[in-house]
Amino acid sequence: MQNTLKVYDLGMKKIVQELVLNKQYPLIKLIYSISNNKLVVVQLRDIDKSSQVVLYELSKNLNQIKSTLFEFFQINSCVEFVQDQLVLACSDGFVRLFDSHRQEIIVAQRCHNEPILNIKINQTNSLLLTATHDQIYIWNIEDQFELDFSSKIDNISNDENFLSLEPNKSILFALNRTGFCLINLKRQNTRINDEYLLDSSVTFNLKSSSHMSVLAVANKSGLIRIFRLLNKF
């Protein structure tokens, strides 16, 4: 069975392109859109815990630009820092700053003694969030991408899609074992309304406007709940 990347045209309502990916890396971990009309595809190989990062150009068709192999760790999540630079959350507990143009690691810093499952950055590139199976760490980003530990949040679920930042990047939405909570990163990481109790919640997506946010939360049984959150943070 081939690993494929399919491009679906919402206007035409059909698949307009299908690319065959490297079959030596069978697990497609994530697909991430970055600036300058580029797409990042991360593939994993479990047998030797390695990763492949493939960069595509988004034009009329997807065209592969570059491909980089990482032999000694797997990439669980990534986020764009500045143009052509990605922050990688890695299975060996390191955060790595990767220059996709030069295809090299610029900075590597150990942040955890266990795999980092997810990573997020705020709008001003001043705060970085790293998540393990049960904790979220908040880091201040200093010069030369040096990470200075600020604080941590305990008792967070081990799902890999569990944290999201709203557009101003000051409110954190995080799933935990019984539901989700809102955390204000500007007020000493205080929780807002502490907890919304939900059953077996596994992932969510957030869409926001100037006056409210719409939060969709899905659980393992296939139920999706829609919340309208007024911005009273």
C-alpha positions in Angstrom: 0.0 0.0 0.0 1.4 3.4 -1.1 1.7 6.5 1.1 0.0 9.3 -0.8 -0.6 12.9 -0.3 -3.9 14.1 -1.9 -4.9 17.6 -2.8 -8.6 18.3 -2.6 -10.1 21.3 -4.4 -13.1 22.6 -2.3 -14.5 24.6 -5.2 -14.4 21.7 -7.7 -15.2 19.2 -4.9 -12.7 16.6 -6.1 -9.1 15.4 -5.7 -7.0 17.4 -8.2 -3.5 16.0 -7.4 -2.1 12.9 -5.8 1.6 12.5 -4.9 3.3 9.2 -3.9 5.5 9.7 -0.8 8.6 8.0 0.4 7.4 4.4 1.3 10.5 4.0 3.6 8.7 6.4 6.0 5.2 4.9 6.2 3.7 7.1 9.0 2.6 10.6 8.0 2.9 12.4 11.3 1.7 15.9 10.3 1.1 18.3 7.4 1.8 21.9 8.2 1.3 25.0 6.1 3.8 27.8 6.5 4.4 31.2 4.9 5.4 31.8 1.3 3.0 29.2 0.1 4.9 26.3 1.4 3.8 23.0 2.9 5.7 20.8 5.4 5.1 17.1 5.5 6.7 15.1 8.3 7.0 11.3 7.9 8.2 8.8 10.5 9.8 5.4 10.6 9.4 3.4 13.8 12.0 0.7 13.1 14.9 3.2 13.8 12.9 6.1 15.2 13.9 8.4 12.4 12.1 11.3 10.6 11.9 12.9 7.2 10.8 16.5 6.5 9.6 17.2 3.0 9.0 20.8 1.8 6.6 21.5 -1.0 5.7 24.6 -2.9 2.0 25.5 -3.0 1.2 26.8 -6.5 -1.2 25.4 -9.1 0.2 22.0 -8.2 2.3 20.8 -5.2 6.0 20.6 -6.2 8.6 19.1 -3.9 11.4 21.5 -3.1 13.6 19.8 -0.5 13.7 16.7 1.7 15.7 16.3 4.9 16.3 13.1 6.9 16.8 13.0 10.7 18.2 9.7 11.7 18.2 9.8 15.5 14.9 11.2 16.6 11.3 11.5 15.6 9.4 14.8 15.1 6.1 14.9 16.9 5.0 18.4 16.1 6.3 21.6 14.6 5.5 25.3 14.4 6.9 28.2 12.2 9.2 30.6 14.0 10.2 33.0 11.3 10.5 32.6 7.5 12.2 29.4 6.6 12.7 28.4 10.2 10.7 25.7 12.0 10.6 24.8 15.7 10.6 21.0 16.1 9.2 19.0 19.0 11.2 15.9 19.2 10.9 12.4 20.7 14.2 12.7 22.6 13.0 15.7 24.6 14.8 18.3 22.6 13.4 21.4 20.9 15.3 22.1 17.7 15.3 25.2 15.5 15.5 24.0 11.9 16.4 26.1 8.9 14.4 24.6 6.0 16.2 26.6 3.4 19.7 25.6 4.5 18.4 22.2 5.6 20.2 22.3 9.0 19.6 22.5 12.7 20.5 25.9 14.0 19.8 25.4 17.8 19.0 22.3 19.9 18.0 22.5 23.5 16.9 19.7 25.8 13.6 20.8 27.4 12.3 17.4 28.8 13.5 14.0 29.7 10.7 12.4 27.7 9.1 12.9 24.3 7.7 16.3 23.5 4.2 15.6 22.0 3.2 19.1 21.0 4.5 22.6 20.7 3.0 26.1 20.2 4.4 29.6 20.0 2.7 33.0 20.7 2.1 35.8 18.1 5.2 37.9 19.1 7.6 34.9 19.2 8.3 35.6 22.9 6.7 32.5 24.5 7.1 28.8 23.6 4.9 26.0 24.9 6.1 22.4 25.0 3.8 19.5 26.0 4.6 16.0 27.3 2.1 13.3 28.2 0.9 15.1 31.3 2.5 18.6 31.5 2.8 21.8 29.6 5.9 23.9 30.0 6.1 27.7 29.2 9.4 29.1 28.0 10.6 32.6 27.4 12.3 32.9 24.0 15.5 34.9 24.5 18.1 36.1 21.9 19.5 33.5 19.6 16.5 31.3 20.4 17.7 30.5 23.9 14.7 29.0 25.9 14.4 30.2 29.5 11.9 28.2 31.7 9.0 30.2 33.0 6.4 27.8 34.5 4.5 24.6 34.0 1.0 23.3 34.0 0.3 19.8 35.4 -2.4 17.2 34.9 -2.9 17.6 31.2 -4.1 14.7 29.0 -1.7 12.7 26.9 -3.5 13.2 23.6 -1.2 14.7 20.9 -3.8 17.3 19.6 -4.6 18.8 23.0 -3.4 22.4 23.1 -4.3 25.4 21.0 -3.7 29.2 21.2 -6.4 31.7 20.2 -5.4 34.4 17.6 -3.9 36.8 20.2 -1.8 33.9 21.5 -2.5 34.7 25.1 -5.2 32.2 26.0 -4.4 28.5 26.0 -7.1 25.9 25.5 -5.9 22.5 26.8 -7.6 19.1 27.1 -7.1 17.2 30.3 -8.4 13.8 31.5 -12.0 14.9 32.0 -12.5 17.9 29.7 -10.7 21.1 28.8 -9.6 24.2 30.6 -8.7 27.8 29.6 -5.4 29.2 30.8 -4.5 32.9 30.6 -0.8 33.1 29.8 -0.6 36.8 30.5 -1.8 36.5 34.1 0.8 34.2 35.6 -0.7 31.2 33.8 -4.0 31.3 35.8 -6.8 29.1 34.8 -10.1 30.6 33.6 -13.3 28.9 34.6 -11.0 26.1 35.6 -12.6 23.2 33.8 -15.3 22.2 31.4 -16.2 18.6 32.1 -16.5 16.4 29.0 -16.2 12.7 28.5 -13.2 11.2 26.7 -12.4 14.3 24.7 -9.5 13.7 22.3 -9.1 16.7 20.0 -10.5 20.1 19.1 -10.3 23.0 16.7 -10.7 26.7 17.4 -11.9 29.5 15.1 -12.1 33.0 16.4 -13.3 36.5 15.4 -13.0 39.8 17.1 -15.9 39.2 19.6 -16.1 35.5 20.1 -14.5 32.1 19.6 -16.1 28.9 18.3 -14.6 25.8 19.8 -15.4 22.3 18.4 -14.5 19.4 20.7 -14.6 15.8 19.6 -14.5 12.6 21.7 -13.7 8.9 21.1 -17.3 7.9 20.4 -17.6 10.3 17.5 -19.6 13.0 19.3 -18.7 16.6 18.4 -19.7 19.5 20.7 -19.7 23.1 19.6 -19.0 25.9 22.1 -19.4 29.6 21.6 -16.9 31.4 23.9 -17.3 35.1 24.4 -14.0 36.9 24.7 -14.2 38.0 28.3 -10.7 37.0 29.2 
